Amino acid sequence: MAVFTSTPLGLSSRVRSTPFTRRVEQSGVSGYTVYNHMLLPTVFESMEADYHHLKNAVQIWDVSCERQIEITGPDSSWLVQMLTPRDLSKLEIGKCFYVPMVDENGGMLNDPVLLKIAEDKYWFSISDSDLIYWIKGLAWGLNLKAKVTEPDVSPLAVQGPRSDDLMAKIVGDNIRDLGFFRFKKFNFNSQELIIARSGYSKQGGFEIYVDDFSKGEEIWDTLFDAGQDLDVRAGCPNLIERIESGLLSFGSDMTNENTPHESGLSKFCDTRNAIKCVGRDALLKEIENGPWRQIRSLSISGPAVPPCRTMWEARKDNVVIGRVSSAAWSPDFQTNVALGMIHREHWHPNTSLIIETPDGPREARIMPEPFVR
Ligand code: THG
């Protein structure tokens, strides 16, 4: 059933370019996806070459597509707490929280990083869904004193084990003391920029919130000039590394069909305390018995699997007991690493099952946890 061929993506101004697109292309990007209606690089040299370099050096990632939704005004804290079952009473200015966002049924709408910028100003740094309409609708419908906008802010990530060394050269050694998921304004090339210790890999690093489209190339160039002796290269979120690390991709690994508990995000829910949260009743009901399926890391045997462009069925004794949503060959673990939603009777570590890949059935095993933590 080889129905898919690799065709280039059609581009137009509807698919937004970023402040860094020119530099990304000069750096030899070889693949894109579209995320929040914006270009997101997926490959530079090759998926595997990019992977090894990310784990050993430092990369600059154009993740402008992680758009910010800004909420300001006297009712902003109220509105923001309506949107997530995570208890935000402990969210201080200068902290980031990873927050599942749910609808009235407890279905996931997005899984952004939330930054508290000021007492009455928040940024949701969103994954791939048109979340702004949901928030605008709630704010308008409830007559809240809150403004909901998408500001001109484009995150540029610095990821990899040499990230601290690179950033210290530009903004000074005190960035080494910035805690995980903390942000502060730093003087970068004589401009104040918000920089957080965060990013969509487990290799360490930062995200620079570039707050003016026209500053993009200058900031990019400063990073490359300072990083020459650190072997800095252009990179992007790496499929292999993020599956190994168990970092979820909204729209692939979980959708509006799934709750945060199914998505393995229970530790980011304080549903009992989050009394303003839309969907709270549905989530409380689910907690009584627990989810009937949940995301798991899997190891799939055999040679490299093809890209996972549709959900692959997971079977046990010829009965469908789940679906794989992401998979890739891991050079470091010498197996195919994967993520999938698995029914509760079969989700225990070391359970063996069969995955229906486009290349035919393969044996697979449920992992106790992600490959790297
Ligand atoms: N950074 C920023 N915005 C983003 C992403 C990002 N928006 C889109 C997408 N990524 C949102 N999804 C995630 C998924 C995982 C994490 C962050 C955003 C993440 N998780 C860590 C983990 O699961 O171990 C840490 C969570 C925690 O301890 O709070 O980092 O990458 N700006």
Boltz pocket constraint, residues with backbone or C-beta under 6 A from the ligand:
constraints:
  - pocket:
      binder: B
      contacts: [[A, 66], [A, 96], [A, 97], [A, 98], [A, 111], [A, 112], [A, 113], [A, 125], [A, 126], [A, 127], [A, 128], [A, 155], [A, 181], [A, 198], [A, 199], [A, 200], [A, 201], [A, 207], [A, 245], [A, 246], [A, 247], [A, 248]]
      max_distance: 6.0
